[in-house]
Amino acid sequence: MAELATIARPYAEALFKTAGKDLAGTATWLDELAAIASNVQLQHYAGNPSVTSAQTFEVISGVAKNMPEAAKNFLRAVIDNGRLSVLPEIASQFRVLKNTQAGSSDATVYSAFALEGAALADLATTLEKRFGRKLNLKVELEPELIGGVRVVVGDEVLDTSVKARLEQMKVALVS
């Protein structure tokens, strides 16, 4: 993975510098392109020696509707340089740069039940106090947790799920 990060870094930094004040808009279309580029069938298609860069660009631009001109230019550069497979890592590093500038972090909240409205806002406030920074929450359902939540912020994990507590009790009883 270090190789992918090394290849992606210059692209992410250049895109970050050129995005200027439209970091949110750039992040949106970059995430869309990264999701498309991570498709295994597309990777095989683009890797076929008989497929040209223009053909790969047409396929992707056909899937990604209403791309701004900056997105099209960036996509062409990535495809022409044979870096389509690195696009998800470029998007990841771009998000890190964007969050660093904003003083925030991406956080994934795994919950046994859907979190919406006031419950999500309360959780966000509590987590921001706990981690000491603004968090961009993304909620994913994970019924195996039984109850509670598991929060992942970068390499930090806060697990208050029922499943984790049961595991702790199991370890305490066995030892």
C-alpha positions, 0 to 999 in steps of 0.5 A: 500500500505504501507504493499506492500512497507514494504514487497518489500523493502528488496527484492529491496535492496538485488537485488540492492546490488547484481546487482553491476554495471549491474543496467540497465540490472537488471532493464530491466529484473526486469521490464519485470518480474514485467509486467508479474507478474501483470497479473491478470490471472497469479496471480489467477493461482499462487494463486491456492493451487494445483499449485506448485512453480515450475509450476508457475516458468515454466509459467513465464519463458516461457513468459519471454524469455532469462532471465539471471541466476540472474533473474531466481534465483531471480524469484525462491526466490520470488515465493518460498516465496509467493511474486509474487504479490509484484514483481511490487512494488519490481521493483518500489523500485529498480528503485528508488534506481537506480535513487537515485544512478544516481542522476536522477528521472523517469518522465512521460510526458503526451502529446496530440501529439507524441513527438520524436527526437529534440522536445523530447530532447528540452523538456528533457533539459528544464524539467531537468533545471526546476526540477534540476536533470536528468530525465528519460522521458517516454511519454504517449499520452493523447489526452484529454489535447488538447495541451501542456504537463503534466509532473509528476516527483515523487509527483511533477506535472507540467501542461502546457496543454491547458485543465489545462489552460481552467480549470483555466480560468473557475475557474476565470470566475465562482468566 
